[in-house]
Amino acid sequence: MNRAVLAAGLVVAASCGERDARSFVSTRAPVIAITHVRVIDGTGTAARDDQTVILEAGRIGRLGNAAVLRPPEGAQVVDGHGRALMPGLVGMHDHLFYMQANASVPVQAAFARLYLANGVTTIRTAGTVDLEGDLRVKRDIDAGRLPGPKIHVSGQYLSAPPGPPNPALVAQEVAAEADRGATSFKAYMTLRASELRAAIQAAHARGLSIAGHLCAVGFRDAAAMGIDSLEHGLIVDTEFYSNKQVDQCPEQGASIGELAELDVGTDPRIHRMIGDLVGHGVAVTSTLAVFETLTGYASAVDPRTPAVLAPTVRLQYNIDRSLWADPNTPGARAWASALAKEMQFERMFVAAGGRLMAGVDPTGWGGIVAGFGDQRELELLVEAGFTPAAAIKIATENGAAFLHEGDRVGRIAEGYQADLVLMRGDPSVKISDVRNVELVFKDGIGYDTAALIATTEGTVGRYDLRQVSRRPFGALLIGAVALVVLYNVVRYFDRRKAKRRRASSTRPDARTM
């Protein structure tokens, strides 16, 4: 059975109406005072204890020591004792789709709620499978009809057209996506050098940026062409693969296997690559969380994830999780080694002056979802060797600066937009406290995070039957649901056999986007 049909069938279910964003608001007033709170301002500097932060007209009006700065008369007071306040996360690789069974399912409204509920107040989608749907949910969020973060919408994936390189066609695609409303672009794995150069030039001609999850082209060549950001880091850069052919994307498992053998700290080629990226001002987006799901580590399994998945999607998640649960297979060990080397690369890149950003990339086999994965990314940055304050800066101020919004979001300072996360504990000491979100402010409006998550339970992957039935062959697709469910039960046993085969393989392969 075709995997696209399989994925579509897995997510067919009845839908319910979305709740207006106002129904999730728990804190709203002309003036709000958050008192006696620990402030982590997003700049990487030490946290400040016992602060008061005054929110006025959607912005941070004043902040200072709570012993000196008193709440204005009539202000709504939020008690910050035992809590920390940090900027809203700026997710730079935060899709509005969920990938499972090697197929991608648009889940814009559900993921928008999950991002906001978990403290992500701004996202760049870094590639879409449904541009019109992403633009529609952005409009609904901006109008207050749906809850969610501020969205910078990327176009559809720019892949190599069939046949010989066709840079003109790729440039036309960039122009067409820009006309539809895309504000950034994603060059994908198969794009060849002449096509990548054309895409970069076409995007820059519109004053727009372009990111790359590259494979056929290496990082140094892309940097010389003027690409703006590179996604995932060293773990996808194939320029060091011994059998790399010009304009060809090698098999992922082979390149990952060789990466596991590289000495990242001493290899002069990697140092030259980092120097080129820094010299050309190319940012790198860290997506450690998606790669962790391929290692078999127990830490990669978030107990919150199954509850937000639609029932049929949860079934597939449980099957796939069992197949990726053993850290002792050669494939899992290769990914674990690659993850460790990626962490080392990211430390080296930042030490050399590079701008590192953060995102979740809810793809792979489906092991992570919006929001939860962004929080795990922060934890993994700390495991990689960054201080909690530095990790928070990577996930807030750095992304805001890349988006040319560094004077408005990404830090806690007077005059900035009041995009803030209030949580129990102190993530500047214990980074896992980022999971203890109690209240998320966007433009000075506080949202009930528990309510946002509660209404997301069982919805990720659920599809609207009315939308399916209006599509060509929609009735046929709906009729395939029962067969798909049965197919997955049968495939479970096939996958168990595949797991045993993979255990003897040294060539792991997994798709990230």
N, C-alpha and C positions, 0 to 999 in steps of 0.2 A: 504494500500500500504506500502511495506517495506520502512523504513526510509532511508536506504542506497540508494535504488533506487531513492527515493524522492530527497535526497541531490544531487546525481549525476545528476538527471534531471534538477534540479534548476540551475546548473552552466554550462550546455551545451550551447555553443555559438561559433561563428566563432572567430578565434584568429588572431592577427597580429604579425609580427616579432618584436622581442625585439631590442631596440636600443643599440648600442655599448656604453660601459661606457664612452668612450672619448667624446661622443656627449653631455654629461652632465657637462663636465669640464669647469669651468669659470675662474679659477685662477690657473695658473701653470707657474712656473719659477724656475731656479736653486736656486735663493734666493728670499724669500718673507719676507717683513717686515710688521707686523701688528702694527700700531702705535697708541699711545694715547688711549689705550684700558684698561678697567677694567678687571683684571685677577682674576678668581676664580680657584685656582690651584687643587682642588679635595682632598686636605688633611684635610679639615674641618677648616682650619685657615681663618682669615679675608681676604676679597678681597683686592687687591692692585690697587689703582687708577693710571691712566696715565702711563701705562707701554708700552714698545715696546717688541715684541716677534719676533725673527728672525728665520725663517724656512730655513734650508739648507739640501739638499739631503734627504728630507723626514723626517727629525728630527728637534727637537727644538735645534737650535744652541746656541742662547743666549737670555736672557731676562733681562730686568731691567728698571729703571726709564727712561721715554721718554726724560727727560731733559738731560740725560747723554748718553744713548744708541741711537746713530743715525743710520738710515738705511744705509747699505753698498751701495757704488756706484753701480748703475746698478740693484739694487733690485727692484722687483715689490712691490709697496707700497699699503697696504690696510688700509684705514682710519678707525680707531676704535673709533672716537669720538662718545659718546652717546651709546656705545655698550659694551658688556661684552664677555669675552672669557673664556670658561671652557673646561675641557677634554670631549672627546666623551663619551657618555654613554656606559656602559658595561651591556647589558641586559642579565640577568642570567636565565630568564624563557621566552624566546622569540621564540615561535614556528614559523615555516614556513608554517603553515596551519591555516585555519579559520574554526571555528566550528559553525554550525547553524543547527537547527532542529535535534539536538543530533547526527549529523554526521559531519565528518571532511573532509575538502576539501583542498588538497595541492594547495598553492598559492605562491610558492617559489619566483618567479621573482618579482611579485607585492609587496610582503611583504619586500623583500630585498630593493627595492627602497624606500618604506615607512620608514623602519628603518633608512636608511642612510639620507633621506631627513629631518628627525626629530631629527637628532643628535646622533643616535645610531651607533657607529662605530665598536663595537664588540658584538657578541651575543653567548650565549649557547642555543641550541635549546630545551633542557630539555624534550626530547621525540619527536618522529616523527611518522607520519603515512605513510611516503614515504622516506625511508632511501636513496634509489638510487637517487631520485629526489633532496633531500637535498645535497647529495654529489656532484651531477652534477652541481647544482647552485653554490656551493662553488668553484668548479673547474673553472667555468666560471667567477666568480667574481675575483678569484685569478689571472686568466689569463688576466683580463681586458676586457673580452667580455661582462660582465654585471656589472652594478653598484650595490653596496651593501656593507654591513659591513663585517668584518672578522668573520668567522663562526666557532664555535666549535660544531661539529655535534654529537648529542646524538643518541643512537640507538632507536629501536622501544620499545614500552612500555613493561616492564616485568610484566606480569600478571600470576596468578596462573594457571597452566595447569588443565584440568578437572580431577576429581578423587582425590585420596589421595595426600598429598604433595609429590612433585617430585623434590627435590633440584638438582639432577644430570642433569635433563632436563633443568632447568633454567640456570645452570652453562654452559651447552653446548650452549644455546642461547646467553649468554654473549660472549663466545669465538667466535661464528660464526659472531656476529655483529661487534666485534673488527676486525676480519679478513676482513670484508667488508669495514671498515674504520671509524667506530664509535670511538670517543675518550672519551665518557662518556655514562652513562646509567641512565635510569629512572625506579626505582622500583615503581610499581603502586598499586592501592588500594587493590586488592584481594590477593596479594602475602603474603604467610604465613611465619611464623618465620623461619623455616628451609630453605625455599626457599630464603628468603631475605638474610640470612646468607651466603648461597651458592653464591648468586649473588654478594654480597660485596666481598667475598673472590676471586671470579673469576675475578672481575674487578680489584681489587688490585694486583692480580698476574700479570696482564698486565701493571701495573703502571697507571691505569686509575681510574677515579672517578665515584661515583654513588650517584645520588640524589634520594629522595623518596617523592612521594605524597602517603602517607600511609593511611591505614584505618584498615586493619586486624591486623596490628602490631602498637603498640604505639611508641611514640617518645623516651621514656627512653630505651626501649628494643633495638630500632634501633641504638641509640647512643652507647650502650654497644657492639653492633655487629661491630661498626666501620663505619657506614654510613657517607658520606662526607657532604651532605647537606640535609636539609628537606625543602620541598616546601610548601608555603602558610601559614605556621605557626600554631598557636594554633587552628585556625578555622577548621582544618581538623584532629586534634589529638583526636582520639576516646578513649584514655586510661582513660579519666575521665567520660565516659558515664556509667551510673549506670547499664545498662544491657549488658555491653560489654562481649562477649564470646571469648575465646581463638581462635585465627586464623580466626575469622569471622569479616567481615566488616558490622557494623550496618547500618540501613537505615539513610541516611544523614539528613533528616529533623528532626528525633528524636534526634540525637546527637547535631544538631545545636540548637534545642529548649532547651536542657539542658544547653548548653554553655551560652545561654542568661541569665541563672539564676546564673552562677558562679560569685563569687567575686574574680576576677583575682588578685587584689592587695594583698589580705590576705590569699588566699587559699594556705596552705603549700605544697600541691601536685604540684602546678604549680611552686612554688619556687624551689622545689627539681628537677623538670623536667628541668628548666632553668639551675640549677647548673650542672646537668648531661651533658647537651648539651655543656655548656661552658667548663666543665672539659675535655670532649672528643674532643673538637675542632670542633664541628659540626656547620656549618653555617646554617642560615635560609634565605630563599628567600621570600621577601615580594611581594605579588601580590594584593595589596589593590584595584587596579582599577577594576579587574574582579568582586570582591565581591560587590563593590559599585553598579554595574549594577543590582544587585538583590534587592536593597533597595527601588527602586522607586524614589530615589532622582533625582531632575531635573539636578543636577550637574553631574550626571553620563552620560548624553546624550551629546556627542561631536558633534556639528553641522557640523564638517568636515567629519564625517564618511560616511553618505549616498552617498556622491559624489564619493567615491572611489569604491563603490560596483557595481558589474554587475547588470543590470536592474532586472533580476529575483531574485537575492539575495537581492537586495534592497526591493523588494516587501515583501519577508519573514521578513526582518529586521523590516520593518514598522509594520507588523502584530505583531511580537514578542514584539516590543517596546511598543505597546499599551497594551499588556498583563502584562508588568512589570512596568507600569507607575504610579501605585497608591501606595504611601508610607503608606497608612492607612490600608492595608490588614494585617491580622495577620502574614502571611508569610514574607511580606516586613519588618514589624516591628522586627521580629525575626532576619532577616539578618542584619538589621541596628544595633541591639544590639550586634550581633556577630562581626560585623565590628568594632564597638567601642572597644570591648574587645580585638580584634586582635591588634588594634592600641596600647592599653595599654600593651599588652604582648610584642610587639616589642620594646616599650620604656624600659620595664623592662629587656628584653634580652640584649639590647645594654648597659644599665647601669651596668649589671652584667659582661660585658666584651665580650659579644658575637659578632660574625661577622654577621651583617645583610646585605643582598644584595637586589637587586631590579629587577623586571621583569614585563612583561605585561600580559602574559597568555591570548591570544586572543581567549577565549573559552566561557563558560557559554552559554547564549542564542544568542551570536553574537553581544553583545553591544559595544565591543571595538575591535580595529584593531591595527596592528603593528605601532610603532612610536607615534601615537597620544596617545595610552594607556601608553607608557613609560613616556611621559610628564605628563599625569594625575597622574601616580604613584608618581612622585616627588611632585606634589601638595598635594597629600594625605599624604605623609610622613610628610610634614610640618603641615598639619591639625592634624596629630597624635601627634604633639608636638616636632618634631625635628626642629632645626634651618634650614634655607635654605642651609647654608654651610654644615651642617651635612647630610642633605638629599642628596645633590650632592655627598658627599663622599660615602654614601651608594651605590649610583647608578654608581659610577665610580671606585674609588680606591679599594673599598672592593671587588668588583667582579673581578677586575684585579688581586688582590692578590690571590684570590681563584684559579684562572686559572693559577697561577704561572707565571703571566706576569706583576707583580707589579713593575718590574724594567724597563718596556718598555712602558706600556700604563696605563691609569687611572689617570694620574695627569699631570700638566704642570710643567715641570722641564727640565733643560738642559740635552740633551742626549736622552730624551724620543721621541718616535715616535710622529710625528705631527698629532695626531688624536684629532681634536679640533672642537668646535662649537662656531661660532660667531653669536650673536643675539642682536637685539635692546633691550635697557633697561638694567635692572640689576636684575637678578634672586637671587642675594645674599640678596636683599631687598624685592623684589616682585617675588616670585617663579614662578608665572604664566608667567613671561617674557620668560621662557624656550620655550614657544610656538612661540616666535618671531624669529625663526631661519632664518638667511639670507645666511649663508655660512657654509658648513661642510667640514672640511679637513680630509682626510684619507691618511696617509703617505705623508703629505705635499701637496696633490693635493686638490684644492678647488672645490666642486661640487655645481651646481646651484640647490638649494633646490626647488625653485618654479617649475622648469622644471621637476624635478623628480616626484613631486606630480601631476603635470598636466598630465604626461603620465601614471599615475596610475589611473586616474579617470575612473570609469566604468569598471575596470579590475579585481577587487578582486572577485574571484569566477567564472570568465569566464574560460571556458575550451576549449581545442583544439579538434575540431571534428575529426581531423586526428588521434590524439592519441586514442580517443574513438573508432574509427572505426577499429583500428588495434587490439583492445582487443577482447577476446572471447565474443560473444554475443553483440559486439559493436553496430551493426546495430539495434538490438532490443532495446538497451538502447537509441539510438538516437530517435527511433520512439516513445519512451515513453514521450518525452519532452512535447508535447501538453497536454497529459493526466495529467502530473505532475502539469502544470500551472493551469489547471482546478481544479485539486484536491486541490491545495492551496487556491483557491478562496472559495471552499466549506468548507475547514478546517477553514477558517477565522471565519465563524459563529460558528463552533464547539468550537473554541478556546475562543470565547466570552463567551460561556456557561461555559467553563472550568475556565475562569477568575472569574466568579461569584462563582463557587464552591470553588476555591482557597481562595477567600476572607473569606470564613467561616472555612478555614483549618488553623491549627497551626503547620503543618508539611511541611515547605518549602523544596523543593528539586531542586538542579541545579547541573549540571556537570561542573567541572573544570578539566583541565588537566595540 
